[in-house]
Amino acid sequence: MGDRLDREYYKQSAKVLAPDLIGKLLCRKVDGKIERYRITETECYCGEEDTACHASKGKTERTRVLYEQGGIAYVYLCYGMHSLFNVVTGEEGHPEAVLIRGVEGYNGPGKLTKAMQIDRSLNEEDMTVSDQLWIEDDGTKPECYAAKRVGIDYAEPKDRDVLWRYIVSDGNYKPVKG
């Protein structure tokens, strides 16, 4: 339906990609069938200096994927029950990612991963070549607005208050058909 996003696209910073991913198509192939859902909400996390970022305490076994080159999937378990899906962005060595918080029909990062069968088995999946998980651009560019990130009460106030959550403005895109 659209063009798969390539490595050069993902090399951009999370601050650039978080709003730009709004309107793109999150694609998941399961049992030979490809499902596509338009991305409606994202959040960015930017490096060890961002106390809301999982890498704020440095590189660990859990966070090492955040230090990979852009285009890699970072899927982790939240509250011991929800898989959350992030797109690693930027250059290798600098940990940053964009959390996909919502897609059309599924508001909430746990709801969308459950609906699309995205789980920890897809952690470290290279979305530039994967036949299971990738993002496409069909040219749709809806308007979005910025808001505070949610669920990061542990972060310093300066990081809690930054407007790095992006949400599609209602009615500015057409649902995917087929």
C-alpha positions as CSV (number, residue, x, y, z in Angstrom):
1,M,0.0,0.0,0.0
2,G,3.0,2.3,0.6
3,D,6.7,2.4,0.6
4,R,8.6,0.7,3.4
5,L,10.6,3.1,5.5
6,D,14.3,2.5,5.0
7,R,17.4,2.8,7.2
8,E,18.1,6.4,6.2
9,Y,14.6,7.4,7.4
10,Y,15.2,5.8,10.8
11,K,18.6,7.4,11.3
12,Q,16.8,10.7,12.1
13,S,16.3,11.6,15.7
14,A,13.3,10.5,17.8
15,K,12.3,14.2,18.1
16,V,11.9,14.4,14.3
17,L,10.4,10.9,13.8
18,A,7.8,11.0,16.6
19,P,5.5,13.5,14.9
20,D,6.5,12.3,11.4
21,L,5.3,8.7,12.1
22,I,1.8,10.0,12.7
23,G,-0.2,8.8,9.7
24,K,2.3,6.1,8.6
25,L,1.1,2.5,8.4
26,L,2.3,0.0,11.0
27,C,2.3,-3.4,9.2
28,R,2.3,-6.9,10.8
29,K,2.2,-10.2,8.9
30,V,0.6,-13.1,10.8
31,D,-0.3,-16.5,9.3
32,G,0.4,-15.2,5.8
33,K,-2.0,-12.2,6.1
34,I,-0.7,-8.6,6.3
35,E,-2.6,-6.2,8.6
36,R,-2.0,-2.4,8.3
37,Y,-3.0,0.1,10.9
38,R,-2.5,3.9,10.6
39,I,-0.4,5.3,13.5
40,T,-2.3,7.8,15.5
41,E,-0.2,8.5,18.6
42,T,3.5,8.4,19.4
43,E,6.0,9.4,22.2
44,C,9.7,10.1,21.9
45,Y,12.5,9.1,24.3
46,C,15.8,10.7,23.8
47,G,19.0,9.3,25.2
48,E,20.6,8.8,28.6
49,E,20.0,12.5,29.4
50,D,16.2,11.9,29.2
51,T,15.2,10.5,32.7
52,A,12.0,9.0,31.2
53,C,14.1,6.9,28.7
54,H,14.9,3.4,29.7
55,A,18.5,4.1,28.8
56,S,18.8,6.9,31.4
57,K,20.7,4.6,33.7
58,G,23.0,3.4,30.9
59,K,23.4,0.4,28.8
60,T,22.0,-2.9,30.3
61,E,21.0,-6.2,28.8
62,R,17.4,-4.9,28.6
63,T,18.3,-1.5,27.0
64,R,21.1,-2.5,24.7
65,V,18.7,-2.6,21.7
66,L,18.2,1.1,22.2
67,Y,21.8,1.7,21.3
68,E,21.4,-0.1,17.9
69,Q,21.0,1.7,14.6
70,G,17.6,3.2,13.8
71,G,15.0,0.8,12.3
72,I,15.2,-1.9,15.0
73,A,12.1,-2.9,17.1
74,Y,12.3,-2.5,20.9
75,V,9.6,-4.5,22.5
76,Y,9.5,-4.8,26.3
77,L,7.1,-6.0,28.9
78,C,5.3,-3.4,31.0
79,Y,3.7,-4.1,34.4
80,G,4.5,-7.8,33.7
81,M,1.6,-8.1,31.2
82,H,1.7,-5.6,28.3
83,S,4.1,-5.8,25.4
84,L,5.0,-2.2,24.3
85,F,6.4,-1.5,20.9
86,N,9.1,1.1,20.2
87,V,11.0,2.0,17.0
88,V,14.7,2.6,17.7
89,T,15.8,5.8,15.9
90,G,18.9,7.8,15.3
91,E,22.5,6.7,14.9
92,E,24.0,3.6,16.5
93,G,25.4,4.3,20.0
94,H,22.9,7.0,21.0
95,P,19.8,5.4,22.7
96,E,16.6,6.8,21.5
97,A,13.2,5.5,20.4
98,V,9.6,6.3,19.5
99,L,6.9,4.5,21.4
100,I,3.9,3.7,19.2
101,R,1.0,4.6,21.6
102,G,-1.9,4.2,19.3
103,V,-3.1,3.0,15.9
104,E,-6.5,3.4,14.3
105,G,-9.0,1.4,16.3
106,Y,-6.7,0.8,19.2
107,N,-5.8,3.6,21.6
108,G,-3.2,2.5,24.0
109,P,0.2,0.8,23.4
110,G,-0.8,-2.4,25.1
111,K,-4.1,-2.7,23.2
112,L,-2.4,-2.2,19.8
113,T,0.3,-4.8,20.5
114,K,-2.3,-7.3,21.6
115,A,-4.5,-6.7,18.5
116,M,-1.5,-6.9,16.2
117,Q,0.2,-9.8,18.0
118,I,3.3,-7.8,18.7
119,D,5.2,-9.4,21.5
120,R,8.8,-9.8,22.9
121,S,9.6,-12.4,20.2
122,L,9.8,-9.3,17.9
123,N,12.3,-7.5,20.1
124,E,15.4,-6.5,18.0
125,E,13.5,-7.2,14.7
126,D,15.1,-5.2,11.9
127,M,12.0,-3.4,10.4
128,T,13.9,-2.4,7.3
129,V,14.0,-6.0,6.1
130,S,11.6,-7.9,8.3
131,D,8.7,-9.9,6.7
132,Q,6.9,-9.8,10.0
133,L,6.9,-6.2,11.2
134,W,7.5,-2.9,9.3
135,I,6.2,0.6,8.7
136,E,5.1,2.0,5.3
137,D,4.5,5.5,4.1
138,D,1.6,5.9,1.7
139,G,1.9,9.7,1.6
140,T,-0.8,10.4,4.2
141,K,0.2,13.3,6.5
142,P,-2.5,14.2,9.0
143,E,-2.2,17.1,11.4
144,C,-1.2,16.3,14.9
145,Y,-0.7,18.1,18.2
146,A,1.9,17.8,21.0
147,A,1.2,16.9,24.6
148,K,3.0,15.7,27.7
149,R,4.1,12.1,27.8
150,V,2.2,9.8,30.1
151,G,3.1,7.1,32.6
152,I,6.5,8.6,33.5
153,D,6.0,9.8,37.0
154,Y,9.5,8.4,37.9
155,A,11.2,11.0,35.5
156,E,12.5,14.4,36.6
157,P,10.0,17.3,36.3
158,K,11.8,18.8,33.2
159,D,11.3,15.4,31.4
160,R,7.7,14.9,32.6
161,D,6.7,18.3,31.3
162,V,8.2,18.2,27.8
163,L,5.7,18.0,24.9
164,W,7.0,14.8,23.2
165,R,3.8,13.0,22.8
166,Y,2.1,13.4,19.4
167,I,-1.6,12.7,18.7
168,V,-3.5,12.8,15.4
169,S,-6.0,15.6,15.3
170,D,-9.4,14.0,14.8
171,G,-10.8,13.6,11.3
172,N,-7.5,14.4,9.5
173,Y,-6.9,11.0,7.9
174,K,-8.8,8.3,6.1
175,P,-8.9,4.8,7.5
176,V,-7.0,2.1,5.7
177,K,-9.2,-0.2,3.6
178,G,-8.4,-3.8,2.6
